[in-house]
Amino acid sequence: MNAPLVKRHKIHVKSAGERIETVIEAPDGMPRGLALIAHPHPLRGGSLDNKVAWCLAKAALASGLVAVRPNFRGVGESTGAHDHGVGETDDMLAVAAVVGANYGGLPWTLMGFSFGCYVQQRVAQRMAARQLIMVGPAVSMYAFAPPAIPTSIVHGAEDEVIPLATVRAYAEAHAIPLHIVGDTGHFFHGKLRELQTLVESLCLRHSS
């Protein structure tokens, strides 16, 4: 699995009086779509540089998608303060509007990790997207709505933060496909390559 050649740049998007730092990476050649990636909880060290968020970006790039990774408000160069998912949802929508306008209406895939999944399922209620891929969704910590768009879940079999049983119950209640990565916990230690390959397959599944 060779890493694609990418073009990377950073922008700052205005959102409700804040400036949201956003890294954009494009695959070599003509992109097939856009991937909006949400990182884990900012008060627990989450940022766009989180290794799982970066793994999702690599999967997006390998699938021919432009990888868009904002820092939530109050993280890195993003201004503002943590808003428990509410302001963060508005910020993600603002980023999607600005970036999407520069790519001729290419379809979006939404991706999130942990708290980022909570934000992205809120985003999915308010914007058109091809699919939502949730990795380690924090369903035991936040009130997740039924999915508004085609959704897949990827979870570690030994997740020590979000119990697999809770995620399985949510997935079964809403008929969401659940993909379990064995022998790993919440942060997918030692399993990032397997996670990337799985997310790539999910990206391609909804590419038409």
N, C-alpha and C positions, 0 to 999 in steps of 0.2 A: 504494500500500500504506500505508494510514493506520495509525498507531500506536494500539492500543486504549487506552481508559481503564483504569488499573490502580489497585489498592489495594496498598500496600507496607508491610510491617512487618518487624521483625527480632526473632529469638528466639535463645536460647542453649540448645542441647540437650545433656543429659548423656550421655556415652558413655565407658565404661571409665575413669571418674575424670576425664575431660576435659570441657571445655565447648566446644561447637562452634557458632561464630557462623554464623547462617543467615539469609539474606534471602529473604523470601517475597513474591511479587507475583502477584496474582490478576487475571484479565481481568474486564472489566465484564460483568455478567450471570452466568448459571449456568455454571461450568466443566464441561468435558467429561472432564477428566482432570488428571493431575499430571505434571510434568516435573522429574526430579531431574538437576541439571546439575553436572558435575565439572570443575573448572578445571585448567590445566596445572601443571607441576612447581613445587612451592612453593619449592624451593631455587634456581630459576631465575626467580624473580619472579612466579610464578603466583599468582593470587588470584581471588576471585569477581568482581572488577572487570576482569579480563582482557577485552579487546575481543571475542574470539571467544566466550568464555563468555557475555558480555552479548548478543552476537548470537544465540546459542542461546536465551537467555531471551526475547528479542524474538520469535523464531520461535515459541516455545512459546505466548506470550501471544496472538500473532496467530492461533494455531490453537485458541484457547479453552482452553489448559491453564494451570494454576497453575504458575508458574516458581519452583523451589526451588533456591537457590544457596548451599551451605555453603562456608565457608572450611575447607580442610584444617587439621588440627592444626598449631599453630605459626604460623599465618598470621592476620594481623589480630587480632581479639579471641578467636580460638580458642586454647585452651591446648594444651600438649603439644609434642612434637617430631616431626619427619618420621619415618615408620615404613615407608618403602619400599613403600607400597601396602597393607600388612597392616592396621595400625591404621586407616588411612584407609577401608578397606572396612568395618570395623566401625562407624566414625563415620557413613558414608553410610547404612548400614542403620538405625542409631539414629535419624538424622534422618527417614528414610522412615517409620519406625514411629510417631514422634511426630506428624509432619505428616499422615500418612495417616489417623490416628485422628480427626482433626478434619474430614475431608472425606468421611466416609461410605463409605469403600471404593472411591473413584474409582480407575480403573486408572492405573498408572504407565507413563510413557515415560522411559527412561534415556538421557541424553546426556552425552558427554564430549569433551574436547579434549586431544589429545596424551597426557601421563601420565594425565590424567583418564579416558581410554578404558581404560587398563589397570585402573584402579580399578573402573570401571563394568562391565567384563566379568567381574570377580570378583564384584561385587554381583549381577550377573545370574544367577550360579550359586546364589544363596542367597535370592532373593526373586522373587515373581511380578511380572512386568512385561509390558506389551503389546509393547514393542520396545526395541531398543538402537540409537542413532544415534551412530556414532563418527566424529569429525572429526579428521583428521590423526593416526590412532592410532600410538602409538610401538611398533610391532611389531618394529622393529629393535633396540630397547633392552630390552624386557621379554618374558617368555614368556606369550603370549596363548593361552588355551585355545580349543577350538572353541566357537562360540557356543551358548549355552543357550536363547536366545529368538530370534525374528526380528530380524535385524541388518542394518543398512546402513552403508556406509562412504562418507565424503566426503573427498576428498584433493586438494590442490593439485598441478597438473601439474608445477610446478617446485619442489616442496618440497625445501629445502636441508637440512633436519634429518632427516626420515624419508624415505628414497628411495621414490619411487613404485613402482619395480620390486619392492621388498620387500613393500609393501602389496598390490600386485597379486597376488603369489604367495600371500600369506596369504588374500586374498579368493577366489582361484580354488581353493585347497586346501579351502576350507570352503563353497564356493558362496554367497558373500556378495555381494550387489549392490554394485558399486563405481561411485561417481559422481565424475567428475573435473572440477574447476574449472580452466579453462585460464588461462594467463598469470598465475599467482600462486604464491607459496611457502607456507611452513608457517603463516604468520600471516595469510594471505588479504588482504594489503594491496591496497586498491583493489577488492576483490571481496566485501566483507561483505554488500552488498545482495543479490548473487547467491547467496551462501551462505545468507542468511536465507530467501530465496524457496525454495531447494532443500530446506532443512530443514523449512519449512512444508509442502511437498508430501509429504515423508516422514511427517510427523506425521499428516496427513490420510489417508494411504494405509492406515494401520492404526487408524483411528478407530472402526471398526465392530466 
